[in-house]
Amino acid sequence: MANRKNLKVSDVTHEAVKAEQQENETIDDTLQRVLGLNASPNNLEKGIAAYLDAKQRDQVEELVSVIRDLGKFDKVTEEGGGTGGRDVLRFVDKGSGLTVATMECSEEGYIVQYRDNEGEMNNAFGTVFEAEEADMEDLKARVRERVKGALRRWGEPNIPETTLD
């Protein structure tokens, strides 16, 4: 479950934060921006996985590492840009410019998607809500197999076969 905290602040502090808040920005987003905590695509703890518990964040990092090792990607994060408003890390193939995989996170859990044979984004596995219920070896194998297939079909055509192993 999410690591949410309730903070008691004075009315003065609350109003100051609200005054800093930009359109379509949550209070958390505002505080992160003002405090200089904005995340890069490589900082999952402060980025898309920030609301997950520590064990789920570790699992997300493992799966992101599996995807990173499969190809040459530009990584793009989008707050609320994923399925159902999830925060998303997109893996965009540098050669083709297509998103071949995503890691999506919300307060409830995480999921990996890949570009299937029809060009649609499809789930590599069901959403993981509880870290203890995740079989990481199975999840990593599914992600590896499906993202490799997506790279073969949608990635840069000149990627040597050894890079995909």
DSSP file (Angstrom, degrees, kcal/mol; ACC not computed):
  #  RESIDUE AA STRUCTURE BP1 BP2  ACC     N-H-->O    O-->H-N    N-H-->O    O-->H-N    TCO  KAPPA ALPHA  PHI   PSI    X-CA   Y-CA   Z-CA
    1    1 A M              0   0    0      0, 0.0    55,-0.1     0, 0.0    52,-0.1   0.000 360.0 360.0 360.0 166.2    0.0    0.0    0.0
    2    2 A A        -     0   0    0    105,-0.3     2,-1.1    50,-0.1    50,-0.2  -0.228 360.0-128.3 -68.7 151.4    1.0    3.6   -0.4
    3    3 A N        +     0   0    0     48,-1.2     2,-0.3    47,-0.2    -1,-0.1  -0.633  46.4 163.0 -96.4  72.3    3.3    5.5    1.9
    4    4 A R        -     0   0    0     -2,-1.1     2,-0.4    47,-0.1    47,-0.0  -0.714  18.7-164.1 -93.4 144.6    1.1    8.4    2.6
    5    5 A K        -     0   0    0     -2,-0.3     2,-0.5     2,-0.0    -2,-0.0  -0.974  15.0-137.4-127.0 141.5    1.7   10.7    5.5
    6    6 A N        -     0   0    0     -2,-0.4     2,-0.5     2,-0.0    -2,-0.0  -0.880  22.3-163.7 -95.9 127.5   -0.6   13.3    7.0
    7    7 A L        -     0   0    0     -2,-0.5     2,-0.6     2,-0.0    -2,-0.0  -0.942  11.6-143.1-113.9 130.8    1.2   16.5    7.9
    8    8 A K        +     0   0    0     -2,-0.5     2,-0.3     0, 0.0    -2,-0.0  -0.825  30.1 170.2 -91.2 123.2   -0.3   19.1   10.2
    9    9 A V        -     0   0    0     -2,-0.6    -2,-0.0     1,-0.0     2,-0.0  -0.925  34.3-103.5-130.4 156.8    0.6   22.6    9.0
   10   10 A S     >  -     0   0    0     -2,-0.3     4,-2.6     1,-0.1     5,-0.2  -0.273  35.1-108.9 -71.4 163.9   -0.6   26.0   10.1
   11   11 A D  H  > S+     0   0    0      1,-0.2     4,-2.6     2,-0.2     5,-0.2   0.867 120.8  55.6 -60.3 -36.4   -3.1   28.0    8.0
   12   12 A V  H  > S+     0   0    0      2,-0.2     4,-2.1     1,-0.2    -1,-0.2   0.935 110.0  44.6 -62.7 -47.0   -0.2   30.4    7.0
   13   13 A T  H  > S+     0   0    0      2,-0.2     4,-2.4     1,-0.2     5,-0.2   0.921 113.2  51.2 -63.7 -44.6    1.9   27.5    5.7
   14   14 A H  H  X S+     0   0    0     -4,-2.6     4,-2.6     1,-0.2    -2,-0.2   0.925 111.3  47.1 -59.5 -45.6   -1.1   25.9    3.9
   15   15 A E  H  X S+     0   0    0     -4,-2.6     4,-2.2     2,-0.2    -1,-0.2   0.877 110.3  53.2 -64.8 -37.6   -1.9   29.2    2.2
   16   16 A A  H  X S+     0   0    0     -4,-2.1     4,-1.2     2,-0.2    -2,-0.2   0.912 111.5  45.6 -64.3 -42.1    1.7   29.7    1.2
   17   17 A V  H  X S+     0   0    0     -4,-2.4     4,-1.2     1,-0.2     3,-0.4   0.922 111.9  51.6 -66.8 -43.1    1.9   26.3   -0.4
   18   18 A K  H  < S+     0   0    0     -4,-2.6     3,-0.2     1,-0.2    -2,-0.2   0.870 106.7  54.7 -60.8 -36.0   -1.5   26.9   -2.1
   19   19 A A  H  < S+     0   0    0     -4,-2.2    -1,-0.2     1,-0.2    -2,-0.2   0.822 109.7  47.1 -66.8 -30.5   -0.2   30.2   -3.5
   20   20 A E  H  < S+     0   0    0     -4,-1.2    -1,-0.2    -3,-0.4    -2,-0.2   0.690  88.5 111.2 -80.1 -20.4    2.8   28.3   -5.0
   21   21 A Q     <  -     0   0    0     -4,-1.2     2,-0.2    -3,-0.2     6,-0.1  -0.325  57.5-149.0 -65.5 130.7    0.6   25.6   -6.5
   22   22 A Q    >   -     0   0    0      4,-0.2     3,-1.6     1,-0.1     8,-0.1  -0.542  36.6 -73.1 -93.9 164.0    0.4   25.6  -10.3
   23   23 A E  T 3  S+     0   0    0      1,-0.3    -1,-0.1    -2,-0.2     3,-0.1  -0.276 119.3   9.8 -56.8 138.3   -2.6   24.5  -12.4
   24   24 A N  T 3  S+     0   0    0      1,-0.2     2,-0.4    -3,-0.1    -1,-0.3   0.731 100.8 126.9  62.8  26.0   -3.1   20.7  -12.4
   25   25 A E    <   -     0   0    0     -3,-1.6    -1,-0.2     4,-0.0     2,-0.1  -0.938  53.5-137.5-114.8 134.3   -0.5   20.3   -9.7
   26   26 A T     >  -     0   0    0     -2,-0.4     4,-2.4     1,-0.1    -4,-0.2  -0.372  30.1-107.2 -78.5 166.5   -1.1   18.4   -6.5
   27   27 A I  H  > S+     0   0    0      1,-0.2     4,-2.8     2,-0.2     5,-0.2   0.911 123.9  52.8 -59.1 -41.8    0.1   19.7   -3.1
   28   28 A D  H  > S+     0   0    0      1,-0.2     4,-2.6     2,-0.2    -1,-0.2   0.917 108.2  50.0 -60.4 -44.0    2.8   16.9   -3.2
   29   29 A D  H  > S+     0   0    0      2,-0.2     4,-2.5     1,-0.2    -1,-0.2   0.921 111.3  49.4 -59.4 -44.0    3.9   18.1   -6.7
   30   30 A T  H  X S+     0   0    0     -4,-2.4     4,-3.0     1,-0.2     5,-0.3   0.939 111.7  47.3 -62.3 -47.8    4.1   21.6   -5.4
   31   31 A L  H  X S+     0   0    0     -4,-2.8     4,-2.5     1,-0.2     6,-0.2   0.908 112.2  50.1 -62.2 -41.7    6.2   20.7   -2.4
   32   32 A Q  H  <>S+     0   0    0     -4,-2.6     5,-3.6    -5,-0.2     6,-0.6   0.919 113.7  45.8 -62.4 -42.1    8.5   18.6   -4.4
   33   33 A R  H ><5S+     0   0    0     -4,-2.5     3,-1.0     3,-0.2    -2,-0.2   0.952 115.4  45.0 -65.3 -49.2    9.0   21.4   -6.9
   34   34 A V  H 3<5S+     0   0    0     -4,-3.0    -2,-0.2     1,-0.3    -1,-0.2   0.860 116.3  46.7 -64.3 -36.3    9.6   24.1   -4.3
   35   35 A L  T 3<5S-     0   0    0     -4,-2.5    -1,-0.3    -5,-0.3    -2,-0.2   0.461 115.1-115.1 -86.0  -0.7   11.9   21.8   -2.3
   36   36 A G  T < 5S+     0   0    0     -3,-1.0    -3,-0.2    -4,-0.4    -4,-0.1   0.814  76.0 130.2  74.2  30.4   13.8   20.8   -5.4
   37   37 A L      < +     0   0    0     -5,-3.6    -4,-0.2    -6,-0.2    -5,-0.1   0.256  22.8 141.8-100.1  11.7   12.8   17.2   -5.2
   38   38 A N        -     0   0    0     -6,-0.6     2,-0.2    -5,-0.2     9,-0.1  -0.296  47.1-129.2 -57.6 136.6   11.7   16.8   -8.8
   39   39 A A        -     0   0    0      7,-0.3    -1,-0.1     5,-0.1     5,-0.1  -0.537   7.4-138.8 -94.0 151.6   12.7   13.4  -10.0
   40   40 A S    >   -     0   0    0     -2,-0.2     3,-1.9     1,-0.1     6,-0.1  -0.595  39.7 -99.6 -92.7 166.2   14.6   12.3  -13.1
   41   41 A P  T 3  S+     0   0    0      0, 0.0    35,-0.1     0, 0.0     7,-0.1   0.735 125.5  55.2 -58.7 -20.1   13.5    9.2  -15.0
   42   42 A N  T 3  S+     0   0    0      1,-0.2     2,-0.9    33,-0.1     3,-0.2   0.539  91.3  76.5 -90.3  -6.6   16.2    7.3  -13.3
   43   43 A N    <>  +     0   0    0     -3,-1.9     4,-0.8     1,-0.2     3,-0.4  -0.739  52.5 166.3-106.5  84.8   15.1    8.3   -9.7
   44   44 A L  T  4> +     0   0    0     -2,-0.9     5,-1.4     1,-0.2    -1,-0.2   0.818  69.6  63.4 -69.3 -31.5   12.1    6.0   -9.2
   45   45 A E  T  45S+     0   0    0      1,-0.2    -1,-0.2    -3,-0.2     7,-0.1   0.864 115.7  30.4 -64.4 -35.2   11.9    6.6   -5.5
   46   46 A K  T  45S+     0   0    0     -3,-0.4    -7,-0.3    -6,-0.1    -1,-0.2   0.483 127.2  46.3 -98.6  -4.2   11.1   10.3   -6.0
   47   47 A G  T ><5S-     0   0    0     -4,-0.8     3,-1.8    -3,-0.2     4,-0.2   0.375 121.5 -16.5-107.9-122.9    9.3    9.7   -9.3
   48   48 A I  T 3 5S+     0   0    0      1,-0.3     3,-0.3     2,-0.1    39,-0.2   0.739 135.2  46.8 -64.1 -24.9    6.7    7.3  -10.5
   49   49 A A  T > <S+     0   0    0     -5,-1.4     3,-1.4     1,-0.2    -1,-0.3   0.259  77.2 110.8-100.0  12.3    7.2    4.8   -7.7
   50   50 A A  T <  S+     0   0    0     -3,-1.8   -47,-0.2     1,-0.3    -1,-0.2   0.816  78.0  48.4 -58.8 -33.7    7.1    7.5   -4.9
   51   51 A Y  T 3  S+     0   0    0     -3,-0.3   -48,-1.2    -4,-0.2    -1,-0.3   0.549  93.1  94.9 -87.7  -6.4    3.8    6.3   -3.5
   52   52 A L  S <  S-     0   0    0     -3,-1.4   -50,-0.1   -50,-0.2   -49,-0.1  -0.440  83.5-103.0 -80.7 157.3    4.6    2.6   -3.4
   53   53 A D     >  -     0   0    0    -52,-0.1     4,-2.5    -2,-0.1     5,-0.2  -0.300  41.3 -97.3 -72.7 169.0    6.0    0.9   -0.3
   54   54 A A  H  > S+     0   0    0      1,-0.2     4,-2.1     2,-0.2     5,-0.1   0.860 122.6  50.4 -59.1 -41.0    9.7    0.1   -0.2
   55   55 A K  H  > S+     0   0    0      2,-0.2     4,-1.9     1,-0.2    -1,-0.2   0.907 111.6  47.8 -67.0 -41.0    9.4   -3.5   -1.3
   56   56 A Q  H  > S+     0   0    0      2,-0.2     4,-2.7     1,-0.2    -2,-0.2   0.898 109.8  53.3 -65.1 -39.5    7.2   -2.5   -4.3
   57   57 A R  H  X S+     0   0    0     -4,-2.5     4,-2.5     1,-0.2    -2,-0.2   0.905 107.9  51.2 -61.4 -40.3    9.7    0.2   -5.2
   58   58 A D  H  X S+     0   0    0     -4,-2.1     4,-2.1     2,-0.2    -1,-0.2   0.906 110.6  48.7 -61.5 -41.1   12.5   -2.4   -5.1
   59   59 A Q  H  X S+     0   0    0     -4,-1.9     4,-2.3     2,-0.2    -2,-0.2   0.906 110.0  51.0 -65.9 -41.6   10.5   -4.6   -7.4
   60   60 A V  H  X S+     0   0    0     -4,-2.7     4,-2.8     1,-0.2     5,-0.2   0.930 109.4  51.3 -60.1 -45.3    9.8   -1.7   -9.8
   61   61 A E  H  X S+     0   0    0     -4,-2.5     4,-2.2     1,-0.2    -2,-0.2   0.901 109.0  51.1 -60.3 -41.5   13.5   -1.0   -9.9
   62   62 A E  H  X S+     0   0    0     -4,-2.1     4,-1.8     2,-0.2    -1,-0.2   0.928 113.0  44.7 -60.7 -45.8   14.3   -4.7  -10.7
   63   63 A L  H  X S+     0   0    0     -4,-2.3     4,-2.0     2,-0.2    -2,-0.2   0.885 111.7  51.9 -69.3 -38.4   11.8   -4.7  -13.6
   64   64 A V  H  X S+     0   0    0     -4,-2.8     4,-2.9     1,-0.2    -1,-0.2   0.895 108.4  53.0 -62.5 -39.4   13.0   -1.3  -14.9
   65   65 A S  H  X S+     0   0    0     -4,-2.2     4,-2.0    -5,-0.2    -2,-0.2   0.891 105.9  53.1 -62.5 -40.5   16.5   -2.7  -14.9
   66   66 A V  H  < S+     0   0    0     -4,-1.8     4,-0.4     2,-0.2    -1,-0.2   0.934 112.6  44.5 -59.2 -46.0   15.4   -5.7  -16.9
   67   67 A I  H >X S+     0   0    0     -4,-2.0     3,-1.7     1,-0.2     4,-0.6   0.935 110.3  54.0 -66.2 -46.2   13.9   -3.4  -19.5
   68   68 A R  H >< S+     0   0    0     -4,-2.9     3,-0.8     1,-0.3    -1,-0.2   0.865 104.9  55.7 -54.8 -38.3   16.9   -1.1  -19.6
   69   69 A D  T 3< S+     0   0    0     -4,-2.0    -1,-0.3     1,-0.2    -2,-0.2   0.613  98.3  64.8 -72.4 -11.5   19.2   -4.0  -20.3
   70   70 A L  T <4 S-     0   0    0     -3,-1.7     2,-0.3    -4,-0.4    -1,-0.2   0.713 111.3 -18.7 -87.9 -21.0   17.3   -5.0  -23.4
   71   71 A G  S << S-     0   0    0     -3,-0.8     2,-0.7    -4,-0.6    -1,-0.1  -0.928  74.4 -70.9-165.3-173.8   17.8   -2.1  -25.6
   72   72 A K        +     0   0    0     -2,-0.3    22,-2.2    -3,-0.1     2,-0.3  -0.884  59.6 172.8-100.8 110.5   18.8    1.5  -26.2
   73   73 A F  E     -A   93   0A   0     -2,-0.7     2,-0.5    20,-0.2    20,-0.2  -0.887  38.6-141.7-124.5 147.7   16.0    3.7  -24.9
   74   74 A D  E     -A   92   0A   0     18,-2.8    18,-2.9    -2,-0.3     2,-0.5  -0.908  33.0-142.8 -91.5 135.4   15.1    7.3  -24.2
   75   75 A K  E     -A   91   0A   0     -2,-0.5     2,-0.4    16,-0.2    16,-0.2  -0.895  20.6-177.8-106.5 129.9   13.3    7.3  -20.9
   76   76 A V  E     -A   90   0A   0     14,-2.0    14,-3.6    -2,-0.5     2,-0.4  -0.991  10.5-155.0-128.6 127.8   10.4    9.7  -20.5
   77   77 A T  E     -A   89   0A   0     -2,-0.4     2,-0.4    12,-0.2    12,-0.2  -0.812   9.2-174.1-102.5 146.5    8.3   10.1  -17.3
   78   78 A E  E >   -A   88   0A   0     10,-2.5    10,-2.5    -2,-0.4     3,-0.9  -0.969  21.2-136.9-139.3 121.5    4.7   11.4  -17.3
   79   79 A E  T 3  S-     0   0    0     -2,-0.4     8,-0.2     1,-0.2     7,-0.1  -0.670  93.7  -6.4 -76.2 122.2    2.7   12.1  -14.2
   80   80 A G  T 3  S+     0   0    0     -2,-0.6    -1,-0.2     5,-0.2     7,-0.2   0.582 101.5 118.2  72.2   9.9   -0.8   10.8  -14.8
   81   81 A G    <   +     0   0    0     -3,-0.9     6,-0.2     4,-0.2    -2,-0.1   0.471  55.2  81.1 -89.0  -1.6    0.0    9.9  -18.4
   82   82 A G  S >  S-     0   0    0      4,-3.1     3,-1.8    -4,-0.3     6,-0.1  -0.198  97.6 -50.7 -94.5-172.6   -0.5    6.1  -18.0
   83   83 A T  G >  S+     0   0    0      1,-0.3     3,-1.4     2,-0.2    -1,-0.2  -0.345 126.5   2.4 -58.5 131.2   -3.6    3.9  -18.0
   84   84 A G  G 3  S-     0   0    0      1,-0.3    -1,-0.3    -3,-0.1    -3,-0.1   0.739 134.5 -59.7  62.2  23.7   -6.2    5.1  -15.6
   85   85 A G  G <  S+     0   0    0     -3,-1.8    -1,-0.3     1,-0.2    -2,-0.2   0.630  91.0 156.6  81.1  14.2   -4.1    8.1  -14.7
   86   86 A R    <   -     0   0    0     -3,-1.4    -4,-3.1    -6,-0.2     2,-0.3  -0.349  50.4-106.8 -68.0 153.4   -1.1    6.1  -13.4
   87   87 A D  E     - B   0 105A   0     18,-2.4    18,-2.8   -39,-0.2     2,-0.4  -0.619  46.8-157.7 -75.3 143.6    2.3    7.8  -13.4
   88   88 A V  E     -AB  78 104A   0    -10,-2.5   -10,-2.5    -2,-0.3     2,-0.5  -0.961  27.6-157.1-135.8 143.3    4.4    6.2  -16.2
   89   89 A L  E     -AB  77 103A   0     14,-2.6    14,-2.1    -2,-0.4     2,-0.4  -0.981  26.4-155.5-112.9 115.3    8.0    5.7  -17.3
   90   90 A R  E     -AB  76 102A   0    -14,-3.6   -14,-2.0    -2,-0.5     2,-0.7  -0.756   9.4-150.3 -96.5 137.0    8.1    5.2  -21.1
   91   91 A F  E     -AB  75 101A   0     10,-3.0     9,-2.5    -2,-0.4    10,-1.1  -0.908  19.5-168.9-105.4 104.4   10.9    3.3  -22.8
   92   92 A V  E     -AB  74  99A   0    -18,-2.9   -18,-2.8    -2,-0.7     7,-0.3  -0.848  24.0-121.8-101.5 120.2   11.2    4.8  -26.2
   93   93 A D  E  >  -A   73   0A   0      5,-2.8     4,-2.3    -2,-0.6   -20,-0.2  -0.407  15.6-143.1 -60.6 127.4   13.3    3.0  -28.7
   94   94 A K  T  4 S+     0   0    0    -22,-2.2    -1,-0.2     1,-0.2   -21,-0.1   0.816  95.6  46.1 -64.8 -31.3   16.1    5.4  -29.9
   95   95 A G  T  4 S+     0   0    0    -23,-0.3    -1,-0.2     1,-0.1    60,-0.1   0.947 125.1  25.1 -78.3 -49.7   16.0    4.1  -33.4
   96   96 A S  T  4 S-     0   0    0      2,-0.2    -2,-0.2    58,-0.1    -1,-0.1   0.709  91.6-133.2 -90.6 -21.3   12.3    3.9  -34.2
   97   97 A G     <  +     0   0    0     -4,-2.3     2,-0.3     1,-0.3    -3,-0.1   0.549  62.2 131.6  78.8   6.3   11.0    6.6  -31.8
   98   98 A L        -     0   0    0     56,-0.3    -5,-2.8    -5,-0.2     2,-0.6  -0.693  65.2-117.4 -94.7 144.7    8.3    4.2  -30.6
   99   99 A T  E     +B   92   0A   0     -2,-0.3    -7,-0.3    -7,-0.3     3,-0.1  -0.701  34.9 174.1 -73.3 120.0    7.4    3.4  -27.0
  100  100 A V  E     +     0   0A   0     -9,-2.5    15,-2.0    -2,-0.6     2,-0.3   0.634  63.0   9.4-103.6 -18.3    8.0   -0.3  -26.8
  101  101 A A  E     -BC  91 114A   0    -10,-1.1   -10,-3.0    13,-0.2     2,-0.3  -0.990  59.3-162.8-156.1 156.3    7.4   -0.7  -23.0
  102  102 A T  E     -BC  90 113A   0     11,-2.4    11,-2.3    -2,-0.3     2,-0.5  -0.986  12.9-149.9-138.4 150.8    6.1    1.2  -20.0
  103  103 A M  E     -BC  89 112A   0    -14,-2.1   -14,-2.6    -2,-0.3     2,-0.4  -0.994  24.7-168.6-114.0 120.4    6.3    0.9  -16.2
  104  104 A E  E     -BC  88 111A   0      7,-3.1     7,-2.1    -2,-0.5     2,-0.4  -0.930   5.9-177.6-116.5 136.2    3.2    2.3  -14.7
  105  105 A C  E     +BC  87 110A   0    -18,-2.8   -18,-2.4    -2,-0.4     2,-0.3  -0.972   8.6 163.6-133.1 145.6    2.7    3.0  -11.0
  106  106 A S        -     0   0    0      3,-2.5     3,-0.3    -2,-0.4   -20,-0.1  -0.840  57.5 -84.9-141.7-178.5   -0.1    4.3   -8.8
  107  107 A E  S    S+     0   0    0     -2,-0.3  -105,-0.3     1,-0.2     3,-0.1   0.800 126.6  51.2 -60.8 -27.5   -0.9    4.3   -5.1
  108  108 A E  S    S-     0   0    0      1,-0.2     2,-0.3  -107,-0.1    -1,-0.2   0.809 121.4 -67.7 -83.7 -31.3   -2.4    0.8   -5.5
  109  109 A G        -     0   0    0     -3,-0.3    -3,-2.5    21,-0.0     2,-0.3  -0.963  49.2 -82.9 171.4-158.1    0.4   -1.0   -7.3
  110  110 A Y  E     -CD 105 128A   0     18,-1.4    18,-2.8    -2,-0.3     2,-0.3  -0.938  24.8-176.2-143.0 161.9    2.4   -1.3  -10.5
  111  111 A I  E     -C  104   0A   0     -7,-2.1    -7,-3.1    -2,-0.3     2,-0.4  -0.983  18.1-137.3-156.2 149.8    2.3   -2.9  -14.0
  112  112 A V  E     -C  103   0A   0     -2,-0.3    12,-3.0    -9,-0.2    13,-0.6  -0.924  20.2-168.4-109.4 137.6    4.5   -3.2  -17.1
  113  113 A Q  E     -CE 102 123A   0    -11,-2.3   -11,-2.4    -2,-0.4     2,-0.3  -0.901   1.4-168.3-121.0 155.5    3.1   -2.9  -20.5
  114  114 A Y  E     -CE 101 122A   0      8,-2.5     8,-2.8    -2,-0.3     2,-0.7  -0.941  33.9 -99.5-137.5 158.5    4.7   -3.7  -23.9
  115  115 A R  E     - E   0 121A   0    -15,-2.0     6,-0.2    -2,-0.3    38,-0.1  -0.717  46.6-150.6 -81.6 117.4    3.8   -3.0  -27.5
  116  116 A D    >   -     0   0    0      4,-3.3     3,-2.0    -2,-0.7    -1,-0.0  -0.103  33.2 -83.2 -83.4-176.9    2.2   -6.2  -28.9
  117  117 A N  T 3  S+     0   0    0      1,-0.3    -1,-0.1     2,-0.1    -2,-0.1   0.760 129.8  51.5 -60.0 -27.1    2.1   -7.6  -32.4
  118  118 A E  T 3  S-     0   0    0      2,-0.1    -1,-0.3     0, 0.0     3,-0.1   0.474 120.5-107.3 -88.9  -2.1   -0.8   -5.3  -33.4
  119  119 A G  S <  S+     0   0    0     -3,-2.0     2,-0.3     1,-0.3    -2,-0.1   0.514  79.0 127.9  90.5   4.8    1.0   -2.2  -32.1
  120  120 A E        -     0   0    0     -5,-0.0    -4,-3.3     1,-0.0     2,-0.4  -0.654  67.0-109.8 -92.8 150.3   -1.2   -1.8  -29.0
  121  121 A M  E     -E  115   0A   0     -2,-0.3     2,-0.3    -6,-0.2    -6,-0.2  -0.691  45.2-179.5 -78.9 129.1    0.1   -1.5  -25.5
  122  122 A N  E     -E  114   0A   0     -8,-2.8    -8,-2.5    -2,-0.4     2,-0.2  -0.922  31.6 -97.2-132.0 151.9   -0.7   -4.7  -23.6
  123  123 A N  E     -E  113   0A   0     -2,-0.3   -10,-0.3   -10,-0.2     3,-0.1  -0.502  16.4-158.0 -72.8 133.1    0.0   -5.9  -20.0
  124  124 A A  S    S-     0   0    0    -12,-3.0     2,-0.3     1,-0.3    -1,-0.2   0.743  82.1 -15.4 -76.8 -24.6    3.0   -8.1  -19.5
  125  125 A F  S    S-     0   0    0    -13,-0.6    -1,-0.3    17,-0.0   -13,-0.2  -0.944  90.1 -72.6-164.1 170.2    1.3   -9.3  -16.3
  126  126 A G        -     0   0    0     -2,-0.3   -14,-0.1     1,-0.1   -16,-0.1  -0.333  66.7 -78.4 -70.6 156.8   -1.6   -8.3  -14.0
  127  127 A T        -     0   0    0      1,-0.1     2,-0.8   -16,-0.1   -16,-0.2  -0.293  42.9-131.7 -56.7 134.1   -1.2   -5.3  -11.7
  128  128 A V  B     +D  110   0A   0    -18,-2.8   -18,-1.4     1,-0.2     3,-0.1  -0.823  35.1 165.1 -92.1 112.9    0.8   -6.1   -8.6
  129  129 A F        +     0   0    0     -2,-0.8     2,-0.5     1,-0.3    -1,-0.2   0.780  67.4  40.3 -95.3 -34.0   -1.0   -4.8   -5.6
  130  130 A E    >   -     0   0    0      1,-0.1     3,-1.2   -74,-0.0     4,-0.4  -0.974  67.5-150.4-122.7 122.2    0.9   -6.6   -2.8
  131  131 A A  G >  S+     0   0    0     -2,-0.5     3,-1.4     1,-0.3    -1,-0.1   0.858  96.6  59.4 -57.8 -38.1    4.6   -7.0   -3.0
  132  132 A E  G 3  S+     0   0    0      1,-0.3    -1,-0.3     3,-0.1     0, 0.0   0.755 101.7  54.6 -65.8 -24.0    4.5  -10.3   -1.1
  133  133 A E  G <  S+     0   0    0     -3,-1.2     2,-0.4     2,-0.1    -1,-0.3   0.544  85.6 104.3 -87.2  -6.8    2.3  -11.9   -3.7
  134  134 A A    <   -     0   0    0     -3,-1.4     2,-1.1    -4,-0.4     3,-0.1  -0.618  60.1-152.1 -82.3 128.5    4.7  -11.1   -6.6
  135  135 A D     >  -     0   0    0     -2,-0.4     4,-2.6     1,-0.2     3,-0.4  -0.819  16.1-169.7 -93.6  93.3    6.8  -13.9   -8.1
  136  136 A M  H  > S+     0   0    0     -2,-1.1     4,-3.0     1,-0.3     5,-0.2   0.831  80.0  55.0 -60.9 -36.6    9.7  -11.7   -9.2
  137  137 A E  H  > S+     0   0    0      2,-0.2     4,-2.0     1,-0.2    -1,-0.3   0.922 112.1  44.6 -63.5 -41.5   11.4  -14.4  -11.3
  138  138 A D  H  > S+     0   0    0     -3,-0.4     4,-2.5     2,-0.2    -2,-0.2   0.922 114.3  49.1 -66.2 -44.7    8.2  -15.0  -13.2
  139  139 A L  H  X S+     0   0    0     -4,-2.6     4,-2.6     1,-0.2    -2,-0.2   0.922 111.9  48.3 -62.3 -44.0    7.5  -11.3  -13.7
  140  140 A K  H  X S+     0   0    0     -4,-3.0     4,-2.8     1,-0.2    -1,-0.2   0.903 111.5  50.3 -63.2 -40.8   11.1  -10.7  -14.9
  141  141 A A  H  X S+     0   0    0     -4,-2.0     4,-2.5    -5,-0.2    -2,-0.2   0.916 111.9  47.6 -63.6 -43.3   10.9  -13.6  -17.3
  142  142 A R  H  X S+     0   0    0     -4,-2.5     4,-2.7     2,-0.2     5,-0.3   0.930 114.1  46.8 -62.8 -45.6    7.5  -12.3  -18.7
  143  143 A V  H  X S+     0   0    0     -4,-2.6     4,-2.8     2,-0.2     5,-0.4   0.941 112.9  49.2 -62.6 -47.6    8.9   -8.8  -19.1
  144  144 A R  H  X S+     0   0    0     -4,-2.8     4,-2.1    -5,-0.2     5,-0.2   0.936 114.7  44.6 -57.1 -49.2   12.1  -10.0  -20.7
  145  145 A E  H  X S+     0   0    0     -4,-2.5     4,-1.8    -5,-0.2    -2,-0.2   0.928 117.9  42.2 -63.3 -47.4   10.2  -12.2  -23.2
  146  146 A R  H  X S+     0   0    0     -4,-2.7     4,-2.1    -5,-0.2    -2,-0.2   0.885 115.8  46.9 -73.4 -38.6    7.6   -9.6  -24.1
  147  147 A V  H  X S+     0   0    0     -4,-2.8     4,-2.5    -5,-0.3    -1,-0.2   0.881 110.3  53.8 -71.9 -36.4    9.8   -6.6  -24.4
  148  148 A K  H  X S+     0   0    0     -4,-2.1     4,-2.4    -5,-0.4    -2,-0.2   0.929 110.4  48.1 -59.3 -43.9   12.4   -8.5  -26.5
  149  149 A G  H  X S+     0   0    0     -4,-1.8     4,-2.1     1,-0.2    -2,-0.2   0.905 110.4  51.0 -62.3 -41.6    9.5   -9.4  -28.8
  150  150 A A  H  X>S+     0   0    0     -4,-2.1     4,-3.4     1,-0.2     5,-0.5   0.894 110.1  50.1 -63.5 -39.5    8.4   -5.7  -28.9
  151  151 A L  H  X5S+     0   0    0     -4,-2.5     4,-1.9     3,-0.2    -2,-0.2   0.909 109.0  51.5 -65.2 -41.5   11.9   -4.6  -29.7
  152  152 A R  H  <5S+     0   0    0     -4,-2.4    -1,-0.2    -5,-0.2    -2,-0.2   0.909 121.3  33.2 -60.6 -40.5   12.2   -7.2  -32.6
  153  153 A R  H  <5S+     0   0    0     -4,-2.1    -2,-0.2    -5,-0.2    -1,-0.2   0.895 136.5  18.0 -84.1 -41.9    9.0   -6.0  -34.1
  154  154 A W  H  <5S+     0   0    0     -4,-3.4   -56,-0.3    -5,-0.2    -3,-0.2   0.509 103.9  90.1-114.1  -8.0    9.0   -2.3  -33.3
  155  155 A G  S  <<S-     0   0    0     -4,-1.9   -56,-0.0    -5,-0.5    -4,-0.0  -0.123  93.8 -54.1 -85.0-176.9   12.5   -1.3  -32.4
  156  156 A E    >   -     0   0    0      1,-0.2     3,-1.3     2,-0.1    -1,-0.2  -0.355  49.6-136.6 -56.4 128.3   15.4   -0.1  -34.5
  157  157 A P  T 3  S+     0   0    0      0, 0.0    -1,-0.2     0, 0.0    -2,-0.1   0.688  96.5  60.1 -67.0 -17.0   15.9   -2.7  -37.3
  158  158 A N  T 3   +     0   0    0      2,-0.1    -2,-0.1     3,-0.0     3,-0.0   0.154  68.1 128.4-100.6  20.9   19.7   -2.7  -37.0
  159  159 A I    <   -     0   0    0     -3,-1.3     5,-0.1    -8,-0.1    -4,-0.0  -0.638  65.0-118.3 -74.6 123.6   19.9   -3.9  -33.4
  160  160 A P    >>  -     0   0    0      0, 0.0     3,-1.5     0, 0.0     4,-0.6  -0.335  17.4-121.6 -62.0 144.6   22.3   -6.9  -33.4
  161  161 A E  G >4 S+     0   0    0      1,-0.3     3,-1.0     2,-0.2     4,-0.4   0.819 110.2  63.6 -57.0 -33.6   20.6  -10.2  -32.2
  162  162 A T  G >4 S+     0   0    0      1,-0.3     3,-0.8     2,-0.2    -1,-0.3   0.791  94.7  61.0 -64.5 -26.2   23.1  -10.5  -29.3
  163  163 A T  G <4 S+     0   0    0     -3,-1.5    -1,-0.3     1,-0.2    -2,-0.2   0.783 100.7  54.8 -68.7 -26.0   21.8   -7.2  -27.8
  164  164 A L  G <<        0   0    0     -3,-1.0    -1,-0.2    -4,-0.6    -2,-0.2   0.526 360.0 360.0 -87.7  -5.4   18.4   -8.8  -27.4
  165  165 A D    <         0   0    0     -3,-0.8    -1,-0.2    -4,-0.4    -2,-0.1   0.491 360.0 360.0 -78.4 360.0   19.5  -11.8  -25.4
